Every structure is written in structure tokens, then in C-alpha cells.
């Protein structure tokens, strides 16, 4: 009798453990860069230019799919316009479409460093022997 009771108890425990769990698919949110960003670090060919040039007057403001540049410094594009990511959830490139309809795509990184979201843009403004890497941080 004890044996039957143990077998039945074990069977009930086994069957009750077979409940299916609902797996909820996680989706990566679409990246938003809305806001005003400033240059926190500038590299040219790996050399830090941050303290050699006054970047304090530069800012770029992203609003939905548009961008506005406040001050010109050597940057990936010269004027304001629209932008888009190669993939809204996992962006590796950003394409700037200027008001004159010229478009250029640039490498993009979107890391969090010390709890602060950064945008890292890599580009060559014309001369392919010079490559720039700007780290942007959000100001608001």
C-alpha cells in the first residue's frame, strides 16, 4: 500500500511539473537619439583632438527623423536634414540626408559608458587618409 501511495504521489508531482510556461518574446526597442548632443571626444587618425580644438560651440539636435547642426566644425555632413538608421533596433550605420538631397552613411556605435549613453560616429570628410571618430553625449 505504501508503495502505491509513493508511486501515485510521484506521478502526481511529475504531472503537475509538466505545465507549459508561456514564453514571451523579447524585442529590442527602436533606438531613439532625440535630443541635443555635443562632442565629448574627437579623434583624428587615433590622435585625441578634444583639447586642441574648441568643440564647445558645436551641437547636433535630433528630432524624430531630422537633425540640425548648430555650429560647423569638421563633421560628417555640412548641413541640416534628415537621418535614418540601417536597422532601427540594432543600428550600425547612420545615414544623413542633407537638404540638398545628398546622402552619406557613416559607422555608428551606441554604447553606454559609465551610465551615460554615447553615440560614436566614424567618418572621413573627404580625404580618405584622415579618419575622424567623434563621441557625442546627450546634453538634455
Buried (B, 14 or more C-beta within 10 A) or exposed (E): EEEEEEEEEEEEEEEEEEEEEEEEEEEEEEBEBEEBBBBBBBBBEEEEBEEEEEBEEBBBBBEEEEBEBEEEBBBBBBBBBBBBBEEEEEBEEBBBBBEEEEBEBBEBEBEEEEEEBBBBBBBEBEEEEEBBBBBBBBEE
